[in-house]
Amino acid sequence: MPNLNNWKQDIQASLVVFLVALPLCLGIALASGAPLASGLIAGIVGGLVVGSVSGSGVSVSGPAAGLTVIVAAAIIDIGNFQGFTLAVVLSGVMQIIFSFVKGGKLGDYFPSSVIKGMLAAIGLILILKQFPHAIGFDSDFMGDQSFAEAGGRNTFSAIAMAIEAVHPGSILVALISVLIMLAWEKGAYKGNQFFKIIPGALVAVVTSVIINEVFKLAAPGLVIESSHLVQLPFSGGVKDFVAGLAMPDWSYLSNPKIYVTAATIAVVGSIESLLSVEAADKIDVEGRITDKNRELLAQGCGNAISGLIGGLPVTAVIVRTSANVSAGAKTKLSAIFHGLWLMGCVIAIPALLNLIPLSCLASVLILVGYKLTKPEIIKKMYARGWNQFIPFAVTTLAILFTDLLVGIAIGMVVGFIFVIRSSMHASIVLVNNDEEWLIRFHKDVSFLQKSHLTDMLMKIPNGANVVIDGSKSIFVDDDIIDLIEDFMKRANCSDIKVQLKKSSLALSPIFKEE
C-alpha cells in the first residue's frame, strides 16, 4: 500500500499526469491504427492495474509511442483488432513468466550514462515535437517520439511547416499557459500554500478553455477550432464507455501470427518498461530503487487485462513519469489516481474535455521537457569525463534522430564499449619509477585486456626491472598468461629482469604461491 501521508501531493500530481496522458493515449491509438477508445483503455489500465501492482513510487504506465509501429503492423498483419488484442493478452502472460524467471535482472545492465542520455533526449523531443502543437500545427499525433513523421516530414521540417502555418489563438493560449505554470511554480517555491494546493497545469488548462470561449464571443479570428482541441471518442455515460470495450477473438488462438506478435510486444515492451523504471529511479527525489521483476509482473498483469477489454499494450513510459515527478508526486498513489481521473472524466465530462486546446497541453509537455534537459544536466555529464559524456551524447542524438528503441540500442553499444574500456584500465595498472616497473592485476583479467597489456609491455625499456603482481588476481585468462610467458622469454634478450609476485590466495596457477 502506498504511504497515504502524502495523498495531497499525489492527487495534485495525478491531475497533471492525467492532463498529459489524455492526448497521448488518443494520439498513440490514432498512430497505431487502433480504435481511439483502445488508447484510453490502456491508459486507465496502466494507472489502476499497473500502478497498483508496481513497486515504483513514481513510474506511470500506459500506451507507449515506441510500440506504435509494431502495433500498426501487427493489426494489419493479423487483419482483425480483436485478434490483435488476444496477442496483447498473451504478451501479458509472457511478461508474468519473465518476472518469475527473474528477467528483470536485465535492467541492471543498462549503463547510467545511457539512461541519462535517454532522459535528455526525451526532454529535447518533447520541446521539439510539442512546439508545432503549441503554435497550432497538429499534423502529427501528440505522443510521437520518432524523428520521421507521416507524409515524409521529420521533426525539423515539421517545425518549419508549423512556423508557416501559425495560429495566433494557439500561440496566445500556449504563452499564457506557460506564464501561469511558471508563476505557480514560483509561488509554490516561496511557500505559498494556495499555489501548493492547486496544480498550475490544471489552472492553465481551465484558463485556456475560458480564453477560447471568450475568443468565440469577442475575437472569432483567434478561435481554436475543434481539430486543434482534445477529441474524445465517447459522448458520455457508463453505457457509452462500456460499449467501447472489446473482448479478444479467441478463435485466433490457432493463428501463429498471434504468438509472434505477442512475443514481440512482450520483449520490446519489457525492455522499454525496464528502461523507463531505471530512468524513473534516477529522477525520483526519494532515491528509491524499483524491484525490476515486480515491475515485469505489473506490466504483465496490465497487458493481460488491457487486452481482455480491448486496450492497447501498456509499458512504463518516461514522458508521463517525468511529468509525475515534475508535478511533485511522492508515491504510486499518483499513478493510480491518474487512471481514476481518466476513467471518471471520460465517462462523466467528455464534452468539457473536448474544449481543451492542444496548445495548452503542449505547453505542459514543453516545460516537462525543459526540466529533463536543462543545460546544467549536460554540463554535469561533461564534467564527469569522456567515458560518461560520449555515451550520454551519442544516446541523446541517436534517439533524437531515430526513435526511442533504435536510439537506445545505439547508445547501449557505445555505452558498453566505454564500460569495457574502463574495465580494462581498472583491471591492470602500470607504474614506474626510473628503471623499476610494476604491473599489477586487480581481480579478474580477461582476454579483453590483452591489447591493453600488450601496450603496457611495449613501454618497458631494455634493462628495466619489472614486477608483475598477480597476488590479488582471482581469474587470469589463458591468453593473458601466454602473453606474460612470451614476454618473460623475450625479456632475457632485452636485459629485462622479470619477477612474478605470487600469493597463496591467487587462483591462477602462474601466480599461485607453492
VEXDREN-2710 file (C-alpha; in Angstrom, 1 decimal):
% VEXDREN-2710
k/r/px/py/pz
1/MET/0.0/0.0/0.0
2/PRO/1.3/3.5/-0.8
3/ASN/2.0/5.9/2.0
4/LEU/-1.2/7.9/2.4
5/ASN/0.6/10.7/4.3
6/ASN/1.4/12.3/1.0
7/TRP/-2.0/12.0/-0.6
8/LYS/-2.4/15.7/-1.2
9/GLN/0.8/15.9/-3.3
10/ASP/0.0/12.7/-5.1
11/ILE/-3.5/13.8/-6.0
12/GLN/-2.2/17.1/-7.3
13/ALA/0.4/15.3/-9.4
14/SER/-2.1/12.8/-10.7
15/LEU/-4.2/15.7/-12.2
16/VAL/-1.2/16.9/-14.1
17/VAL/-0.3/13.4/-15.3
18/PHE/-4.0/12.9/-16.3
19/LEU/-3.9/16.1/-18.5
20/VAL/-0.6/14.9/-20.1
21/ALA/-1.9/11.3/-20.6
22/LEU/-5.2/12.2/-22.1
23/PRO/-4.0/13.5/-25.5
24/LEU/-1.1/10.9/-25.6
25/CYS/-3.5/8.0/-25.2
26/LEU/-5.6/9.3/-28.1
27/GLY/-2.6/10.2/-30.3
28/ILE/-0.9/6.8/-29.8
29/ALA/-4.1/4.9/-30.6
30/LEU/-4.6/7.1/-33.7
31/ALA/-1.0/6.5/-34.9
32/SER/-1.4/2.7/-34.3
33/GLY/-4.4/2.4/-36.5
34/ALA/-6.4/1.2/-33.5
35/PRO/-9.8/2.5/-32.2
36/LEU/-9.3/5.7/-30.1
37/ALA/-11.0/4.0/-27.2
38/SER/-8.3/1.4/-27.0
39/GLY/-5.7/4.1/-26.1
40/LEU/-7.8/5.4/-23.3
41/ILE/-8.5/1.9/-22.0
42/ALA/-4.7/1.2/-21.9
43/GLY/-4.2/4.5/-20.1
44/ILE/-6.8/3.6/-17.5
45/VAL/-5.4/0.1/-17.0
46/GLY/-1.8/1.5/-16.8
47/GLY/-2.9/3.7/-13.9
48/LEU/-5.3/1.4/-12.0
49/VAL/-3.7/-2.0/-12.6
50/VAL/0.0/-1.5/-13.2
51/GLY/0.1/1.4/-10.7
52/SER/-1.3/-0.9/-8.0
53/VAL/1.0/-3.8/-8.7
54/SER/4.2/-2.0/-9.5
55/GLY/6.7/-1.3/-6.8
56/SER/7.9/2.0/-8.3
57/GLY/6.9/5.1/-6.4
58/VAL/6.8/7.5/-9.4
59/SER/6.6/5.4/-12.6
60/VAL/3.5/5.8/-14.7
61/SER/2.3/3.3/-17.3
62/GLY/0.1/3.5/-20.4
63/PRO/0.2/3.1/-24.2
64/ALA/3.7/3.7/-25.5
65/ALA/4.7/5.7/-28.6
66/GLY/7.6/3.2/-29.0
67/LEU/5.2/0.4/-29.8
68/THR/3.1/2.3/-32.4
69/VAL/5.0/0.8/-35.5
70/ILE/4.8/-2.7/-34.1
71/VAL/1.1/-2.4/-33.2
72/ALA/0.1/-0.8/-36.5
73/ALA/1.9/-3.5/-38.5
74/ALA/0.5/-6.3/-36.3
75/ILE/-3.1/-5.1/-36.7
76/ILE/-2.7/-5.1/-40.5
77/ASP/-0.9/-8.4/-40.5
78/ILE/-3.5/-10.2/-38.3
79/GLY/-6.3/-8.5/-40.0
80/ASN/-8.6/-8.0/-37.0
81/PHE/-8.2/-5.7/-34.0
82/GLN/-9.9/-8.3/-31.7
83/GLY/-7.4/-10.8/-32.9
84/PHE/-4.6/-8.3/-32.0
85/THR/-6.0/-7.8/-28.5
86/LEU/-5.6/-11.6/-28.0
87/ALA/-1.9/-11.1/-28.7
88/VAL/-1.8/-8.4/-26.1
89/VAL/-3.3/-10.8/-23.5
90/LEU/-0.7/-13.4/-24.4
91/SER/2.1/-10.9/-24.2
92/GLY/1.0/-10.1/-20.7
93/VAL/1.2/-13.8/-19.7
94/MET/4.7/-13.9/-21.2
95/GLN/5.8/-10.9/-19.1
96/ILE/4.4/-12.6/-16.0
97/ILE/6.5/-15.6/-16.8
98/PHE/9.5/-13.3/-17.4
99/SER/9.0/-11.9/-13.9
100/PHE/9.1/-15.4/-12.3
101/VAL/12.3/-16.3/-14.1
102/LYS/13.9/-13.1/-12.8
103/GLY/14.0/-11.4/-16.2
104/GLY/14.0/-8.0/-14.5
105/LYS/17.8/-8.5/-13.9
106/LEU/18.3/-7.3/-17.4
107/GLY/17.5/-3.8/-16.2
108/ASP/20.7/-3.8/-14.0
109/TYR/22.9/-3.9/-17.1
110/PHE/21.9/-0.5/-18.6
111/PRO/24.8/2.0/-18.2
112/SER/23.7/5.1/-16.3
113/SER/25.2/7.4/-19.0
114/VAL/22.8/5.8/-21.5
115/ILE/19.8/6.2/-19.2
116/LYS/20.7/9.8/-18.6
117/GLY/21.1/10.3/-22.3
118/MET/17.6/8.8/-22.8
119/LEU/16.1/11.3/-20.3
120/ALA/17.9/14.2/-22.1
121/ALA/16.7/13.0/-25.5
122/ILE/13.1/12.7/-24.3
123/GLY/13.3/16.3/-23.0
124/LEU/14.6/17.6/-26.3
125/ILE/12.0/15.6/-28.2
126/LEU/9.2/17.0/-26.0
127/ILE/10.3/20.5/-26.7
128/LEU/10.8/20.0/-30.5
129/LYS/7.7/17.8/-31.0
130/GLN/5.3/19.9/-29.0
131/PHE/6.4/23.2/-30.4
132/PRO/4.2/22.8/-33.6
133/HIS/1.2/21.9/-31.4
134/ALA/1.9/24.9/-29.2
135/ILE/1.6/27.2/-32.3
136/GLY/-1.5/25.4/-33.8
137/PHE/0.0/22.9/-36.2
138/ASP/-1.4/19.5/-35.3
139/SER/-0.5/17.3/-38.3
140/ASP/1.3/14.8/-36.1
141/PHE/-0.1/12.9/-33.0
142/MET/0.9/14.4/-29.7
143/GLY/2.7/11.3/-28.4
144/ASP/5.1/10.8/-31.3
145/GLN/8.8/10.4/-30.4
146/SER/10.2/9.3/-33.8
147/PHE/12.3/11.6/-36.0
148/ALA/10.5/10.5/-39.1
149/GLU/6.9/11.6/-39.4
150/ALA/4.0/10.8/-41.7
151/GLY/4.0/12.5/-45.1
152/GLY/7.7/12.5/-45.5
153/ARG/8.2/15.0/-42.7
154/ASN/10.7/14.9/-39.9
155/THR/11.0/16.7/-36.6
156/PHE/12.7/19.7/-38.0
157/SER/10.7/20.0/-41.3
158/ALA/7.5/19.8/-39.2
159/ILE/8.7/22.8/-37.2
160/ALA/9.4/24.7/-40.4
161/MET/6.0/23.9/-41.7
162/ALA/4.4/24.9/-38.4
163/ILE/6.0/28.3/-38.4
164/GLU/4.5/28.9/-41.8
165/ALA/1.0/27.9/-40.5
166/VAL/1.0/29.7/-37.2
167/HIS/-2.4/30.0/-35.4
168/PRO/-2.4/33.2/-33.3
169/GLY/-5.0/31.9/-30.9
170/SER/-3.0/28.8/-30.2
171/ILE/0.2/30.8/-29.6
172/LEU/-1.6/33.1/-27.2
173/VAL/-3.0/30.2/-25.2
174/ALA/0.4/28.5/-25.1
175/LEU/2.2/31.6/-23.9
176/ILE/-0.4/32.3/-21.2
177/SER/-0.3/28.7/-20.1
178/VAL/3.5/28.7/-19.7
179/LEU/3.4/32.0/-17.8
180/ILE/0.7/30.6/-15.4
181/MET/2.7/27.4/-14.7
182/LEU/5.9/29.4/-14.2
183/ALA/4.2/31.8/-11.8
184/TRP/2.6/28.8/-10.0
185/GLU/6.0/27.2/-9.5
186/LYS/7.5/30.4/-8.2
187/GLY/4.6/30.9/-5.8
188/ALA/4.9/27.3/-4.5
189/TYR/8.7/27.6/-4.2
190/LYS/8.1/30.7/-1.9
191/GLY/5.9/28.5/0.3
192/ASN/2.5/30.0/-0.5
193/GLN/0.0/27.2/0.4
194/PHE/-2.5/28.3/-2.3
195/PHE/0.0/27.6/-5.0
196/LYS/0.9/24.3/-3.4
197/ILE/-2.7/23.0/-3.2
198/ILE/-3.8/23.6/-6.8
199/PRO/-1.6/22.4/-9.7
200/GLY/-0.5/25.1/-12.1
201/ALA/-1.1/22.9/-15.1
202/LEU/-4.8/22.5/-14.1
203/VAL/-5.2/26.3/-13.7
204/ALA/-3.6/26.7/-17.2
205/VAL/-5.9/24.2/-18.7
206/VAL/-9.1/25.8/-17.2
207/THR/-7.8/29.2/-18.2
208/SER/-7.1/28.1/-21.8
209/VAL/-10.7/26.8/-22.1
210/ILE/-12.1/30.1/-20.9
211/ILE/-9.9/32.1/-23.2
212/ASN/-11.0/30.1/-26.2
213/GLU/-14.7/30.5/-25.3
214/VAL/-14.0/34.3/-25.0
215/PHE/-12.5/34.2/-28.5
216/LYS/-15.8/32.8/-29.8
217/LEU/-17.6/35.8/-28.4
218/ALA/-15.1/38.6/-28.9
219/ALA/-12.4/37.6/-31.4
220/PRO/-13.6/35.0/-34.0
221/GLY/-10.3/35.2/-35.8
222/LEU/-8.5/33.8/-32.8
223/VAL/-10.8/30.9/-32.1
224/ILE/-9.1/27.5/-31.9
225/GLU/-11.2/25.1/-33.9
226/SER/-12.2/21.6/-32.9
227/SER/-9.4/20.0/-34.9
228/HIS/-6.9/21.6/-32.5
229/LEU/-8.8/20.5/-29.4
230/VAL/-9.0/17.3/-27.5
231/GLN/-11.3/14.8/-29.4
232/LEU/-12.7/12.0/-27.2
233/PRO/-14.4/9.1/-28.9
234/PHE/-17.1/9.0/-26.2
235/SER/-20.2/11.1/-25.8
236/GLY/-20.5/10.3/-22.1
237/GLY/-22.0/7.9/-19.6
238/VAL/-21.1/4.4/-18.4
239/LYS/-23.1/2.7/-21.1
240/ASP/-21.2/4.5/-23.9
241/PHE/-17.9/3.8/-22.2
242/VAL/-18.7/0.0/-21.8
243/ALA/-19.7/-0.1/-25.4
244/GLY/-16.2/0.9/-26.4
245/LEU/-14.8/-2.2/-24.7
246/ALA/-13.9/-5.1/-26.9
247/MET/-13.3/-8.8/-26.0
248/PRO/-10.5/-10.6/-27.8
249/ASP/-11.4/-13.0/-30.6
250/TRP/-10.3/-16.3/-29.1
251/SER/-10.6/-18.1/-32.5
252/TYR/-7.3/-16.6/-33.4
253/LEU/-5.5/-18.9/-30.9
254/SER/-4.8/-21.2/-33.9
255/ASN/-3.1/-18.4/-35.8
256/PRO/0.7/-18.5/-35.4
257/LYS/0.9/-14.8/-36.1
258/ILE/-0.7/-14.1/-32.7
259/TYR/2.2/-15.8/-30.9
260/VAL/4.9/-13.9/-32.9
261/THR/3.1/-10.6/-32.2
262/ALA/2.7/-11.5/-28.5
263/ALA/6.4/-12.4/-28.1
264/THR/7.4/-9.2/-29.9
265/ILE/5.3/-7.0/-27.7
266/ALA/6.4/-8.9/-24.6
267/VAL/10.1/-8.5/-25.3
268/VAL/10.0/-4.9/-26.6
269/GLY/7.5/-3.8/-24.0
270/SER/9.6/-5.3/-21.2
271/ILE/12.8/-3.6/-22.4
272/GLU/11.0/-0.2/-22.7
273/SER/9.5/-0.7/-19.2
274/LEU/12.8/-1.6/-17.6
275/LEU/14.5/1.4/-19.2
276/SER/11.7/3.6/-18.0
277/VAL/11.7/2.5/-14.4
278/GLU/15.5/2.7/-14.4
279/ALA/15.2/6.3/-15.6
280/ALA/12.4/6.9/-13.0
281/ASP/14.7/5.7/-10.2
282/LYS/17.3/8.3/-11.3
283/ILE/14.8/11.2/-11.1
284/ASP/12.9/10.0/-8.0
285/VAL/13.7/12.6/-5.4
286/GLU/13.2/9.9/-2.7
287/GLY/16.1/7.9/-4.2
288/ARG/14.1/4.6/-4.3
289/ILE/15.1/1.5/-6.2
290/THR/12.4/-0.4/-8.1
291/ASP/12.2/-4.2/-8.0
292/LYS/12.5/-4.9/-11.7
293/ASN/10.9/-8.4/-11.5
294/ARG/7.9/-7.0/-9.7
295/GLU/7.7/-4.3/-12.5
296/LEU/7.6/-7.0/-15.2
297/LEU/4.8/-8.7/-13.2
298/ALA/2.9/-5.4/-13.0
299/GLN/3.3/-4.9/-16.8
300/GLY/2.2/-8.4/-17.5
301/CYS/-0.9/-8.0/-15.4
302/GLY/-1.6/-4.7/-17.1
303/ASN/-1.2/-6.1/-20.6
304/ALA/-3.3/-9.2/-19.8
305/ILE/-6.2/-7.0/-18.6
306/SER/-5.8/-4.3/-21.2
307/GLY/-6.0/-6.9/-24.0
308/LEU/-9.1/-8.6/-22.4
309/ILE/-11.1/-5.4/-22.5
310/GLY/-9.9/-4.1/-25.9
311/GLY/-6.9/-1.9/-24.9
312/LEU/-3.5/-1.3/-26.5
313/PRO/-0.3/-2.8/-24.9
314/VAL/1.0/-0.9/-21.9
315/THR/4.5/-0.1/-20.8
316/ALA/6.1/2.1/-18.2
317/VAL/6.5/5.4/-20.1
318/ILE/9.1/8.1/-19.3
319/VAL/7.1/11.1/-20.5
320/ARG/4.2/10.6/-18.1
321/THR/6.7/9.5/-15.4
322/SER/8.7/12.7/-15.8
323/ALA/5.5/14.8/-15.7
324/ASN/4.6/12.9/-12.5
325/VAL/8.0/13.7/-10.8
326/SER/7.9/17.3/-12.0
327/ALA/4.4/17.7/-10.5
328/GLY/5.7/16.6/-7.1
329/ALA/4.4/13.0/-6.8
330/LYS/5.6/11.1/-3.7
331/THR/4.1/7.6/-4.1
332/LYS/2.4/5.4/-6.7
333/LEU/-1.0/6.8/-5.5
334/SER/-0.5/9.4/-8.1
335/ALA/-0.3/6.9/-10.9
336/ILE/-3.4/5.1/-9.6
337/PHE/-5.4/8.3/-9.3
338/HIS/-4.4/9.4/-12.8
339/GLY/-6.1/6.2/-14.0
340/LEU/-9.2/7.1/-12.0
341/TRP/-9.3/10.6/-13.5
342/LEU/-9.0/9.2/-17.0
343/MET/-11.9/6.8/-16.4
344/GLY/-14.1/9.2/-14.4
345/CYS/-13.7/12.2/-16.7
346/VAL/-14.1/10.2/-19.9
347/ILE/-17.4/8.8/-18.6
348/ALA/-18.7/12.0/-16.8
349/ILE/-17.4/15.1/-18.7
350/PRO/-16.2/14.2/-22.2
351/ALA/-17.8/17.3/-23.6
352/LEU/-15.8/19.5/-21.3
353/LEU/-12.6/17.7/-22.0
354/ASN/-13.2/18.3/-25.7
355/LEU/-12.9/22.0/-25.1
356/ILE/-9.2/21.8/-24.0
357/PRO/-6.8/23.3/-26.6
358/LEU/-3.9/21.0/-27.6
359/SER/-1.6/24.1/-27.5
360/CYS/-2.1/24.3/-23.7
361/LEU/-1.3/20.6/-23.2
362/ALA/1.7/21.1/-25.5
363/SER/3.0/23.8/-23.2
364/VAL/2.7/21.5/-20.2
365/LEU/4.9/18.9/-22.0
366/ILE/7.4/21.6/-23.2
367/LEU/8.0/22.6/-19.6
368/VAL/8.5/18.9/-18.6
369/GLY/10.9/18.6/-21.5
370/TYR/12.9/21.6/-20.3
371/LYS/13.3/20.1/-16.8
372/LEU/14.7/16.9/-18.3
373/THR/17.3/18.6/-20.5
374/LYS/18.5/21.7/-18.6
375/PRO/21.9/23.0/-19.6
376/GLU/23.1/22.1/-16.1
377/ILE/22.5/18.4/-16.7
378/ILE/24.7/18.5/-19.9
379/LYS/27.4/20.4/-18.1
380/LYS/27.4/17.9/-15.2
381/MET/27.7/14.9/-17.6
382/TYR/30.6/16.7/-19.4
383/ALA/32.4/17.3/-16.1
384/ARG/32.4/13.5/-15.5
385/GLY/34.7/12.9/-18.4
386/TRP/34.6/11.4/-21.9
387/ASN/33.7/7.9/-20.6
388/GLN/30.4/9.2/-19.4
389/PHE/29.8/12.1/-21.7
390/ILE/30.3/10.3/-25.1
391/PRO/27.7/7.5/-24.4
392/PHE/25.4/10.2/-23.0
393/ALA/25.7/12.4/-26.0
394/VAL/25.5/9.5/-28.6
395/THR/22.4/8.2/-26.9
396/THR/20.8/11.6/-26.9
397/LEU/21.5/12.3/-30.5
398/ALA/20.7/8.7/-31.7
399/ILE/17.2/8.9/-30.0
400/LEU/16.6/12.4/-31.3
401/PHE/17.4/11.4/-35.0
402/THR/15.8/7.9/-35.0
403/ASP/13.4/6.8/-32.3
404/LEU/13.5/5.6/-28.7
405/LEU/14.3/1.9/-29.2
406/VAL/16.8/2.3/-32.0
407/GLY/18.5/5.2/-30.2
408/ILE/18.7/3.2/-27.0
409/ALA/20.2/0.2/-28.9
410/ILE/22.9/2.5/-30.4
411/GLY/23.6/4.1/-27.1
412/MET/23.9/0.7/-25.4
413/VAL/26.5/-0.4/-27.9
414/VAL/28.6/2.7/-27.3
415/GLY/28.0/2.6/-23.6
416/PHE/29.2/-1.0/-23.3
417/ILE/32.3/-0.1/-25.4
418/PHE/33.2/2.5/-22.8
419/VAL/32.3/0.2/-19.9
420/ILE/34.7/-2.4/-21.3
421/ARG/37.3/0.2/-21.9
422/SER/37.1/1.5/-18.4
423/SER/37.1/-2.1/-17.0
424/MET/40.3/-2.8/-19.0
425/HIS/42.1/0.2/-17.4
426/ALA/40.8/-0.7/-14.0
427/SER/41.9/-4.3/-14.2
428/ILE/45.6/-3.6/-14.9
429/VAL/47.7/-0.8/-13.5
430/LEU/51.2/0.2/-14.8
431/VAL/53.5/2.2/-12.5
432/ASN/57.2/3.1/-13.0
433/ASN/60.0/4.8/-11.1
434/ASP/63.1/5.2/-13.2
435/GLU/64.1/1.6/-14.1
436/GLU/61.7/0.0/-11.7
437/TRP/58.3/-1.0/-13.3
438/LEU/55.2/-2.5/-11.7
439/ILE/52.3/-4.2/-13.5
440/ARG/49.5/-5.0/-11.0
441/PHE/46.5/-7.1/-11.8
442/HIS/43.2/-6.5/-9.9
443/LYS/40.9/-9.4/-9.5
444/ASP/39.7/-10.6/-13.0
445/VAL/41.8/-10.1/-16.1
446/SER/40.0/-11.4/-19.2
447/PHE/41.2/-11.7/-22.8
448/LEU/39.6/-8.3/-23.4
449/GLN/42.6/-6.8/-21.6
450/LYS/45.1/-8.5/-23.9
451/SER/45.6/-5.4/-26.1
452/HIS/45.9/-3.1/-23.1
453/LEU/48.5/-5.3/-21.5
454/THR/50.4/-5.6/-24.8
455/ASP/50.6/-1.8/-25.0
456/MET/51.9/-1.7/-21.4
457/LEU/54.6/-4.3/-22.0
458/MET/55.8/-2.5/-25.1
459/LYS/56.5/0.6/-23.0
460/ILE/59.1/-1.2/-20.8
461/PRO/62.6/-0.3/-21.9
462/ASN/65.6/-2.5/-22.1
463/GLY/67.4/-3.0/-18.8
464/ALA/64.3/-2.4/-16.7
465/ASN/63.4/-4.4/-13.6
466/VAL/59.7/-5.5/-13.8
467/VAL/57.4/-6.9/-11.1
468/ILE/54.2/-8.4/-12.4
469/ASP/51.9/-8.5/-9.3
470/GLY/49.1/-11.1/-9.6
471/SER/48.8/-11.7/-5.9
472/LYS/45.3/-10.2/-5.8
473/SER/44.1/-11.8/-9.0
474/ILE/41.1/-14.1/-8.8
475/PHE/41.0/-15.0/-12.5
476/VAL/43.5/-14.6/-15.3
477/ASP/42.6/-15.7/-18.8
478/ASP/44.9/-18.2/-20.6
479/ASP/45.6/-15.6/-23.3
480/ILE/46.9/-13.2/-20.7
481/ILE/49.1/-16.0/-19.2
482/ASP/50.5/-16.8/-22.7
483/LEU/51.3/-13.1/-23.2
484/ILE/53.2/-12.9/-19.9
485/GLU/55.2/-16.1/-20.6
486/ASP/56.1/-14.8/-24.1
487/PHE/57.2/-11.6/-22.6
488/MET/59.4/-13.4/-20.0
489/LYS/61.1/-15.4/-22.8
490/ARG/61.9/-12.2/-24.7
491/ALA/63.0/-10.3/-21.6
492/ASN/66.3/-12.2/-21.4
493/CYS/67.2/-10.9/-24.8
494/SER/66.5/-7.3/-23.8
495/ASP/68.2/-7.5/-20.4
496/ILE/64.8/-7.1/-18.7
497/LYS/64.6/-8.7/-15.3
498/VAL/61.0/-10.1/-14.6
499/GLN/59.7/-11.1/-11.2
500/LEU/56.3/-12.6/-10.6
501/LYS/54.7/-11.6/-7.3
502/LYS/52.7/-14.6/-6.1
503/SER/50.2/-15.3/-3.4
504/SER/48.7/-18.4/-1.7
505/LEU/45.3/-16.7/-2.3
506/ALA/45.7/-16.3/-6.1
507/LEU/43.7/-18.8/-8.1
508/SER/45.6/-18.6/-11.3
509/PRO/48.5/-21.2/-11.4
510/ILE/51.0/-18.7/-12.7
511/PHE/50.6/-16.5/-9.6
512/LYS/49.8/-19.3/-7.1
513/GLU/52.4/-19.5/-4.4
514/GLU/53.6/-23.1/-3.8
END
